[in-house]
Amino acid sequence: LGFVNRSITSGQIRPFFSPTATPTRTLDSYTLEGETHFTGGNLDKAIEAYKNALLVNPKDTSLYAELARIQVYSTTQLTTDSAKRDRLNEAFATIEKGLAVNSEDSMLHAVKALTDDWYATAAIAGDGWQSYLNDGEQEAVQALQLDSTNDLAKAYYAEILVDQQKWAQAEEYINQVLEVGSEQMDV
């Protein structure tokens, strides 16, 4: 018995029912994985990584914005309108969760504008497609009111303005972003 006690104390033998060490991943690990998959074009894996990051830190609104942004772009890899509609609805749900954390987050409003814009097609929204375009415009304006330096909000707003055939105004906003020299893929 003395040998066993000494072995447990020295760490040579582990006591029964002691917890097993398991590796835990950090928030940065998940976000880096998500960025890597997004850059590599594996959007489903990027979505999964950002969902895992949100499990680690559900209060980080930038994670909600990035997840929703990737959910929107992932619709380009889907083949049916119903699958695209479902994925865009997932993006809307992600944005709403983020806005519940912080309703004043400019990037969440910007990504909601993008989501509205992509939803604003007759094949996805039906006859109400125009209302999504109008909502997208309002979200872009809200994003810019919260942060006038939000380049993605300007780029998304320009995209909405193009879809509304407001060419001069769209050119104005996209030129503002280009003058700053933004290297973001969205621009």
C-alpha positions as CSV (number, residue, x, y, z in Angstrom):
1,L,0.0,0.0,0.0
2,G,2.9,2.4,0.8
3,F,4.3,1.7,-2.7
4,V,1.0,2.7,-4.3
5,N,0.6,5.9,-2.3
6,R,4.2,6.9,-3.0
7,S,3.6,6.2,-6.8
8,I,0.4,8.3,-6.8
9,T,2.1,11.2,-5.0
10,S,5.1,11.1,-7.4
11,G,2.8,11.0,-10.4
12,Q,3.9,7.6,-11.6
13,I,0.4,6.2,-11.1
14,R,-2.7,8.3,-11.7
15,P,-5.6,7.9,-9.2
16,F,-8.8,6.3,-10.5
17,F,-11.5,8.8,-11.7
18,S,-9.0,11.6,-12.2
19,P,-9.9,13.8,-15.2
20,T,-8.0,13.1,-18.4
21,A,-6.2,16.0,-19.9
22,T,-7.8,17.0,-23.2
23,P,-6.5,19.6,-25.5
24,T,-8.7,22.7,-25.8
25,R,-8.6,25.0,-28.8
26,T,-8.4,28.8,-28.5
27,L,-10.6,31.3,-30.2
28,D,-7.6,32.4,-32.3
29,S,-7.1,28.8,-33.5
30,Y,-10.7,28.6,-34.7
31,T,-10.7,32.0,-36.4
32,L,-7.4,31.3,-38.1
33,E,-8.8,28.0,-39.3
34,G,-11.9,29.8,-40.6
35,E,-9.8,32.5,-42.4
36,T,-7.6,29.8,-44.0
37,H,-10.6,27.8,-45.2
38,F,-12.3,30.9,-46.5
39,T,-9.1,32.0,-48.4
40,G,-8.8,28.4,-49.8
41,G,-12.4,28.4,-51.0
42,N,-13.7,25.7,-48.6
43,L,-16.6,27.8,-47.3
44,D,-18.4,24.9,-45.5
45,K,-15.3,24.3,-43.4
46,A,-14.9,28.0,-42.8
47,I,-18.5,28.2,-41.6
48,E,-17.9,25.3,-39.2
49,A,-14.7,26.9,-37.8
50,Y,-16.5,30.2,-37.1
51,K,-19.4,28.3,-35.5
52,N,-16.9,26.6,-33.2
53,A,-15.3,30.0,-32.5
54,L,-18.7,31.3,-31.4
55,L,-19.0,28.4,-29.0
56,V,-15.8,29.7,-27.4
57,N,-16.8,33.3,-27.3
58,P,-20.5,34.0,-28.0
59,K,-20.2,37.7,-27.1
60,D,-17.8,38.5,-30.0
61,T,-19.9,40.3,-32.6
62,S,-17.1,40.3,-35.2
63,L,-17.4,36.5,-35.3
64,Y,-21.1,36.7,-36.0
65,A,-20.4,39.2,-38.8
66,E,-17.7,37.1,-40.4
67,L,-19.8,33.9,-40.1
68,A,-22.8,35.6,-41.8
69,R,-20.5,37.1,-44.5
70,I,-19.2,33.6,-45.3
71,Q,-22.7,32.1,-45.2
72,V,-23.7,34.7,-47.9
73,Y,-20.7,34.0,-50.1
74,S,-21.2,30.2,-49.7
75,T,-24.5,30.5,-51.7
76,T,-22.4,30.7,-54.8
77,Q,-21.4,27.0,-54.3
78,L,-25.0,25.9,-53.9
79,T,-27.0,24.7,-56.9
80,T,-30.6,25.2,-56.1
81,D,-32.6,28.4,-55.2
82,S,-34.1,26.7,-52.2
83,A,-30.6,25.8,-50.8
84,K,-29.5,29.4,-51.4
85,R,-32.6,30.7,-49.7
86,D,-31.9,28.4,-46.7
87,R,-28.3,29.5,-46.4
88,L,-29.2,33.2,-46.6
89,N,-31.8,32.6,-43.9
90,E,-29.0,31.1,-41.8
91,A,-27.0,34.3,-42.4
92,F,-30.0,36.4,-41.3
93,A,-30.3,34.2,-38.1
94,T,-26.6,34.6,-37.4
95,I,-26.8,38.4,-37.8
96,E,-29.8,38.6,-35.5
97,K,-27.9,36.6,-32.8
98,G,-25.0,39.1,-33.2
99,L,-27.3,42.1,-33.0
100,A,-28.8,40.7,-29.8
101,V,-25.4,41.0,-28.3
102,N,-24.7,44.5,-29.7
103,S,-27.3,46.2,-31.8
104,E,-24.8,49.1,-32.6
105,D,-22.3,46.9,-34.4
106,S,-21.6,48.6,-37.8
107,M,-20.2,45.5,-39.4
108,L,-23.3,43.4,-38.5
109,H,-25.5,46.0,-40.2
110,A,-23.1,46.0,-43.2
111,V,-23.3,42.2,-43.5
112,K,-27.1,42.4,-43.1
113,A,-27.1,44.8,-46.1
114,L,-25.1,42.3,-48.1
115,T,-27.5,39.5,-47.1
116,D,-30.5,41.6,-48.0
117,D,-28.9,42.4,-51.4
118,W,-28.2,38.8,-52.2
119,Y,-31.7,37.7,-51.1
120,A,-33.3,40.4,-53.3
121,T,-33.9,38.2,-56.4
122,A,-37.2,37.0,-57.6
123,A,-35.9,33.4,-57.5
124,I,-35.2,33.6,-53.8
125,A,-37.5,36.3,-52.4
126,G,-40.4,36.0,-54.9
127,D,-42.5,39.1,-55.5
128,G,-41.0,40.8,-52.3
129,W,-37.5,41.0,-53.7
130,Q,-37.7,44.8,-53.9
131,S,-38.4,45.2,-50.2
132,Y,-35.1,43.2,-49.5
133,L,-33.2,45.7,-51.7
134,N,-34.8,48.6,-49.8
135,D,-34.0,47.0,-46.4
136,G,-30.4,46.4,-47.6
137,E,-30.1,50.1,-48.4
138,Q,-31.4,51.0,-44.9
139,E,-29.0,48.6,-43.3
140,A,-26.0,50.0,-45.2
141,V,-27.0,53.6,-44.2
142,Q,-27.3,52.4,-40.6
143,A,-23.8,50.8,-40.8
144,L,-22.3,54.0,-42.1
145,Q,-24.0,56.1,-39.5
146,L,-22.5,53.9,-36.8
147,D,-19.1,53.9,-38.5
148,S,-18.4,56.2,-41.4
149,T,-15.1,54.6,-42.0
150,N,-16.5,51.1,-42.6
151,D,-15.2,50.2,-46.0
152,L,-17.2,47.0,-46.4
153,A,-20.4,48.9,-45.6
154,K,-19.5,51.3,-48.4
155,A,-18.7,48.5,-50.8
156,Y,-22.0,46.7,-50.0
157,Y,-23.9,49.9,-50.3
158,A,-22.4,50.5,-53.7
159,E,-23.5,47.0,-54.7
160,I,-27.0,47.7,-53.6
161,L,-27.0,51.1,-55.5
162,V,-25.9,49.3,-58.6
163,D,-28.8,46.8,-58.3
164,Q,-31.1,49.9,-57.9
165,Q,-29.5,51.4,-61.0
166,K,-28.2,54.4,-59.1
167,W,-24.9,54.4,-61.0
168,A,-23.5,57.8,-60.0
169,Q,-24.1,57.3,-56.3
170,A,-22.7,53.7,-56.4
171,E,-19.6,55.0,-58.2
172,E,-19.2,57.7,-55.5
173,Y,-19.2,55.1,-52.7
174,I,-16.9,52.5,-54.3
175,N,-14.4,55.3,-55.2
176,Q,-14.2,56.3,-51.6
177,V,-13.2,52.7,-50.7
178,L,-10.7,52.5,-53.6
179,E,-9.1,55.8,-52.6
180,V,-8.3,54.3,-49.2
181,G,-6.6,51.4,-51.0
182,S,-8.6,48.6,-49.5
183,E,-7.3,45.2,-50.3
184,Q,-10.4,43.4,-49.1
185,M,-11.8,40.7,-51.4
186,D,-15.3,42.2,-51.1
187,V,-14.2,45.5,-52.6
